[in-house]
Amino acid sequence: MTMLAEQVDGVIGVDTHRDTLAATAVSPIGAVLDTTEAPSNARGYRRLLDFARKDVPGGRCWALEGIGSYGADA
């Protein structure tokens, strides 16, 4: 079995909110490389792509929290 750490140069974790996106770039061994926050709009999505390209220039994996349930009734 191949581990994710052997397949990517890092992971970009994103926590979605109504107005903002909080993101963290993490190395394959779990070290935090950088963090950022961007607005939840087209400009913010472009900012996250630039952030990912800068901090994890090779192969990367995206992990997004809450995209299937944001705004849903509990």
N, C-alpha and C positions, 0 to 999 in steps of 0.2 A: 504494500500500500504506500502510495506517495503522499507525503504531507504537504499542506498548503505552503509552508515555509520553504519548501524545495521548489515550488512552482512560481512564486511571485517575489518581487523585490520589496513589497510592502502592501499594507492595507489602509484604505481610507475609510474611516468610520464616520457616519453622518447621523446626527440626531435631528430629526425634523420638527419644526415648530410652525405655528401659523405664520409668523412674520420673518423668521430667521432659520438658518441652517447652521448648526455647529458641527465642525469637522475636525478630525484628528488624523494625522498620518502616523502610522506605526510600522516599525521595521518587522521583518519576518520573525524576530525573536521577542517582539513585544515592547521594544523601546519606543517611547514617544519621540517622534521626529519634529513635529510642529503642530500647531492648532490654528484654527481660523474660524471666523463667523461671517456669514454672508446673508443677504436678504433672500427671501423665498420668492424669487422672480428670475426672469431670463438672465439679467445681469449677474445675479448671485450664482446661478448655475455655471455661468462662464468663469466666474471667479473661482469656484470650486475646481473646475477643470484645470485652470492655471495653477492653483495650489497643488493639485495632485501631480501635475507634470513637473513642477519644481521639486517637490519633496520625495516623490517616488517616480523617477524618470523612466524606469524600466517597466516590467510587467507588474500590474497592480490588480488588486481585488477591492471592490466596493462593498461595504456593509452598511445598509441604511435601516435605521430603526423607525418603526411606526408608520411606514408608508401605506400599509394596508388598513390601518385603523384610525388614522388621524381624522378627527372630526366626527367619528362614528358615535352614536349614542351608546352609553354603557348599559 
